[in-house]
Amino acid sequence: MKTKIIKTAALAPVIGTLLAAPAVMAQDHDLSVTFRTHYGQVDRHFGPQDSEEMSQAIRLDYRSPYFNDLIGFDGSLYAVLKLHAAKNTAGIPLLDEDGDGFSKLGQANIKLKLGDDWHLRAGRMRIVSPLMTDTDGRSEPSTRRAIKLDGSIAGVSLYGIYSDEVSTTGENTFKEYTADGDAVSILGGSYEFENGLALHLSHGHLADAKRQTFINASYGMPLGDGTLLFDAYHYMAKEVGDGSNLADDPGADGELDTYLSNLAVAYKQGDLKYTLSWQTVGDDLYEPSWDGFNNDRSVLWSWNSVQILDFYNANQDSWQARVDYSSSAVPGLSMMGRYTEGDYTQGGVRYEDSEFDFETKYVLQTGPLKDLSFQLRYADVEIGGVGDLEDIRVIAEYTKTFF
């Protein structure tokens, strides 16, 4: 087993520094509690039994200031209570694999301020980056044990990530990416030019598994009474080492070497935004996860990665039409509808996938429960060679900030 990246002994001097630090006023701390009620239902018109769950999640988030302008601590405690579970409870990760509630210390990290522009974190944390993404669409977000350094040089935002364990949604334990405890290493950066062109590059590596590269370029410009946006994504994945840690499908030739490209054009005018997107995949299935989705549930940042499907099968081409609406007449009300369709050939058989998604959300603007939100997410999915399903999610969320 590899040496763990965070050990209790290593924290001793850090804790001592915190205790020795001068008192900081309460308003310099951030403490909040979030209540999320989540109902999920999946109706499958094929194979596995339908799924239905309902949970009540409580999340306590704390962020300290930098004591002595040098060191601090952030933490998040997640508690998920079972409100309802029926049928195939393993089909929705709102509860644990047995359909019960659980709790975990999702985030607990020491942070160091290295000058004015650089920060270093070590411990449990949520990572949101193109090649490692902890989503927050279920009862609680996934989190990781990691070391993260981020900062800027001459306007270029840079970051480095080293992670050896991950805790996915619906689980209260942290698990390694590989049997030998190998870690994922990522370097990345982004820059926005004065003319509106923005670039983001990232590269990641897992020993004896694969390396991934991410490139994003976006450009916005005024057009008439609105704004025109061009957004391009390109992912590349290639097997490295002896492949003993590779969890991806390497394809017919037995060696992973693939890509995924996505181009979107969007036009926003007033309350409406219209988007058209096209995506294509190389000769092998493109999986953003570092361990075959066993524990790492990282997602693609491409437009065609939607509520259920990602349209990332080998040699799959897909397109999407999407409309977003943010109401100026009813502040706090937003809606989104999109249709994505793609096809690919496997073993001489042509398969077609499609997904229609609808989302609506309303956030209370005034009153004692200001910022209480209600959200509906619906997906109607057709999976080629498998069948169709419907996915419904209803979410109510409220955050109370103490200080």
Secondary structure as UniProt FT lines:
FT   HELIX           8..20
FT   HELIX           26..28
FT   STRAND          30..44
FT   STRAND          51..63
FT   TURN            68..70
FT   STRAND          71..87
FT   HELIX           89..91
FT   TURN            93..94
FT   TURN            97..98
FT   STRAND          102..114
FT   TURN            115..117
FT   STRAND          118..125
FT   STRAND          128..129
FT   TURN            130..131
FT   STRAND          132..133
FT   STRAND          143..153
FT   TURN            154..155
FT   STRAND          156..167
FT   TURN            169..170
FT   STRAND          175..176
FT   TURN            179..180
FT   STRAND          184..192
FT   TURN            194..195
FT   STRAND          198..206
FT   TURN            207..209
FT   STRAND          210..223
FT   TURN            224..225
FT   STRAND          226..239
FT   TURN            241..242
FT   TURN            244..245
FT   TURN            251..254
FT   STRAND          257..269
FT   TURN            270..271
FT   STRAND          272..281
FT   TURN            292..293
FT   TURN            303..304
FT   TURN            314..315
FT   STRAND          317..326
FT   TURN            331..332
FT   STRAND          333..346
FT   TURN            347..348
FT   STRAND          349..363
FT   TURN            368..371
FT   STRAND          373..383
FT   TURN            384..386
FT   STRAND          387..401
//
